[in-house]
Amino acid sequence: MENHKTFCPMPGINAGIFTLKDLERVSALAQKYEVPMVKVTGGQRLFFQGLEPKKEEP
């Protein structure tokens, strides 16, 4: 996906189970960075479409 801004971190959620607090944290991050869509992938990752990963400066 070269033309899209995406970021897909591993949230450390065991067995794909989210608590209400986990969902609230994901929602707060999506709102803070104005992410238009968040998906849970088959590999138990969160897919933040529209968010670029932070680039480390040397």
N, C-alpha and C positions, 0 to 999 in steps of 0.2 A: 504494500500500500504506500507507494511513494508520494502520491498526491494528497494524502490525508494526514491530518495531525492526529496521532493516536498514542496512547500510553496504556500498557497492560501489566500492572504490577501483580505480584502474588501477595494477597492480604494476610496470609497465615491463618485462614479460617479452616478448621478441621472438619472434614467430611461434608463440606459445603453447607454447614449449619451457621446461620447468622442469628445473633440476638437482636433485639430491638435497638440496643445501644450501638451495635455494629452498623446497622442500617442507618441510624441517625448520623454516625460519623461519616459514612459514605455520602449521604445526602448533603451534609455540611460542606464537604470538600467539593462536591459537584457544584453547589451553589457559589462557593467562594471563587472558584476558577471558571465559572460560567460554562460548565461542560454540558453540551446539549443532550448527551445520551451516555448511560452507563449500562453495560451488559455483564452478566455473569457467564463466563465461557464454560465449555465442557471440561476444561482443565482446571476448574475452580479458581480462575483468575478473574479480576475485574477489568473490564475493557472500557477505558475512558475515551470515547471518541471526541476529538476536538481539543485534546490536551497534549501538548508536546512534552516529552521528558526534559527535565532540567539538564542543561548542558554544563558540565564542570569546566571551569576556566583553569588553564595551566598556571 
